[in-house]
Amino acid sequence: MSSVCILDYGSGNVKSVYNLFSSIEPDTFVSNEEAAIVKASHVVLPGVGAFGAAMRKIHHRLPLAALEREVRVGGKPFLGICVGMQVLAQRSLEFGEFDGLGWLPGTVEKLDTAGMPLPHIGWNNTIATRECALLAGLGDAPDFYFVHSFAMNPGDASHVAARTSYGHDFCSVVHHGNVFGVQFHPEKSQRAGARLIKNFLGVK
């Protein structure tokens, strides 16, 4: 049996993420309480907006010691969405320089779009660079919905699970052990997003 804890630090898209997860797994709840993180089989960190503001809220509102214990030590499956993926990095260069959670080596940098407009908004495909449970059964180049101007540049190439092209290629999916991150919004990505979430919930 699965249960999902969606963390809410004021990221703005929690309701839509909750709606998608709860349509697939009824035992889905929104909570920042340590007991809820411990109870859940899967943990999700959504995110929209600027990196620095997100990190301030995360430090203020989330029990980071408990989260790290359950995910990084205990091996509980974790999914970061959009800014929730970016904060896994060591630092960001968005509107200054800010420290991230440092769960994965790398830096969040402005997209090099070769003159294409920012932010990158709309549907775009992802090309898997290696096998990843999140992308199982989605075909060679599934389309997902993006809204962003920055992306993670992982310090370890083996953590990159998929890339997307917008002017130049950028990392759109990361995966290391039980930790997953997606730059796009599964909750806005219709069938592909729902399948990806089902895949995540199948990770034990």
C-alpha positions in Angstrom: 0.0 0.0 0.0 1.2 3.5 -0.8 0.6 6.8 0.9 1.8 10.2 -0.3 2.9 13.2 1.7 2.9 16.4 -0.3 5.0 19.1 1.4 3.5 22.6 1.4 6.0 25.5 2.1 3.9 28.0 0.1 5.0 27.0 -3.3 1.7 27.9 -5.0 0.9 24.7 -7.0 0.2 22.3 -4.1 -3.5 22.0 -4.9 -3.1 20.9 -8.5 -0.3 18.4 -7.4 -2.6 17.1 -4.7 -5.5 16.7 -7.2 -3.4 14.6 -9.5 -1.9 12.4 -6.8 -5.1 11.8 -5.0 -6.9 10.8 -8.2 -4.3 8.0 -8.4 -3.6 7.2 -4.8 -6.5 8.2 -2.4 -4.2 8.0 0.6 -2.6 11.4 -0.3 -2.3 14.2 2.2 -0.7 17.6 2.4 1.4 18.1 5.5 4.7 19.5 6.8 4.5 17.5 10.1 7.3 15.1 10.9 4.8 12.4 11.8 3.2 12.7 8.3 6.6 12.4 6.6 7.3 9.3 8.7 3.9 7.8 7.9 4.1 8.3 4.2 5.6 5.7 1.8 6.4 8.5 -0.8 7.2 12.2 -0.3 6.7 15.0 -2.9 8.1 18.5 -2.9 6.3 20.8 -5.5 7.6 24.2 -6.4 7.1 27.3 -8.4 8.7 30.7 -8.3 12.2 31.8 -7.5 14.9 29.6 -5.9 16.0 31.9 -3.2 12.4 32.6 -1.9 11.7 28.9 -2.1 14.7 28.0 0.1 13.8 30.6 2.7 10.3 29.1 3.0 11.7 25.6 3.0 14.0 26.4 5.9 11.2 28.1 7.8 8.4 25.6 7.3 9.8 22.1 6.7 11.3 19.7 9.2 14.5 19.2 7.2 16.2 16.9 9.7 13.3 14.5 9.6 13.0 14.8 5.8 16.7 14.0 5.3 16.4 11.1 7.8 13.4 9.6 6.0 14.6 10.1 2.4 18.4 10.2 2.4 19.0 7.8 5.2 15.8 5.7 5.2 15.5 5.5 1.4 11.9 6.7 1.1 11.0 7.6 -2.6 11.1 11.3 -3.1 10.0 13.4 -6.1 10.9 17.1 -6.5 8.8 19.0 -9.1 10.1 22.1 -10.9 11.6 24.3 -8.2 11.2 21.3 -6.0 13.8 19.6 -8.2 16.1 22.7 -8.5 16.5 23.0 -4.7 18.0 19.5 -4.6 21.2 21.1 -6.1 24.0 22.7 -4.1 23.4 26.2 -5.3 21.5 28.5 -7.6 22.5 31.5 -9.6 19.0 32.9 -10.0 18.9 36.6 -8.9 22.1 36.2 -6.9 23.7 33.1 -5.4 21.8 30.9 -3.0 22.5 27.5 -1.3 20.2 24.6 -2.0 19.6 21.5 -0.1 22.7 19.9 -1.6 21.2 16.5 -2.0 22.7 16.3 -5.5 25.8 18.0 -6.8 25.2 20.7 -9.3 24.1 24.3 -9.9 20.9 25.9 -11.1 21.6 28.2 -14.0 19.7 30.3 -16.5 18.6 28.5 -19.7 20.8 29.1 -22.7 18.0 29.4 -25.2 20.0 30.6 -28.3 17.7 33.6 -28.5 14.4 31.8 -27.9 12.1 33.6 -25.5 12.2 33.2 -21.7 10.5 31.8 -19.7 10.3 28.5 -21.5 6.5 27.9 -21.4 4.6 25.1 -23.0 4.8 21.5 -24.2 8.2 19.9 -25.0 9.5 16.4 -25.2 12.0 14.7 -23.0 14.6 12.3 -24.3 15.7 9.6 -21.8 19.5 9.4 -21.4 19.3 6.2 -19.4 16.8 3.8 -17.9 14.6 5.5 -15.2 11.6 4.1 -13.5 9.7 7.5 -13.8 9.7 7.2 -17.6 8.8 3.6 -18.0 6.1 3.0 -20.7 6.1 6.6 -21.9 7.7 6.0 -25.3 10.9 7.5 -26.8 10.0 11.3 -26.4 7.0 12.0 -24.1 5.7 15.5 -24.0 5.4 17.4 -20.7 4.4 20.9 -19.8 7.2 23.3 -18.8 7.2 26.8 -17.1 10.7 27.9 -16.2 13.7 30.1 -17.0 16.3 28.2 -15.0 17.3 24.5 -14.8 19.7 22.3 -12.9 23.1 21.6 -14.3 24.0 18.4 -12.4 27.6 17.9 -11.3 27.4 14.2 -11.8 26.3 13.2 -15.4 25.1 9.8 -14.1 22.2 11.6 -12.3 20.7 12.9 -15.5 17.9 10.7 -16.6 16.4 12.8 -19.4 17.2 16.0 -21.4 15.0 18.5 -23.2 15.9 20.9 -26.0 14.9 24.5 -26.0 17.6 26.4 -27.9 20.1 24.1 -26.2 19.7 20.9 -24.3 19.0 21.1 -20.5 18.5 18.4 -17.8 14.8 17.8 -17.4 14.8 14.7 -15.2 17.3 13.7 -12.4 17.5 10.4 -10.6 19.8 9.2 -8.0 18.8 6.1 -5.9 15.4 6.9 -4.3 15.6 10.6 -5.2 13.8 11.8 -8.4 13.3 15.3 -9.8 11.5 16.7 -12.8 11.8 20.2 -14.3 8.3 20.0 -15.9 4.9 19.9 -14.2 3.3 16.4 -14.2 0.1 17.9 -12.8 -0.3 19.9 -16.0 0.9 17.2 -18.4 -2.3 15.2 -18.8 -1.8 11.5 -19.6 2.0 11.6 -19.6 2.0 13.3 -16.2 -0.5 10.8 -14.7 1.6 7.9 -16.0 4.8 9.4 -14.6 3.1 9.7 -11.2 1.9 6.1 -11.3 5.5 5.1 -12.1 6.7 7.0 -9.1 4.2 5.4 -6.8 5.4 2.0 -8.1 8.9 2.7 -6.7 9.4 1.0 -3.4 
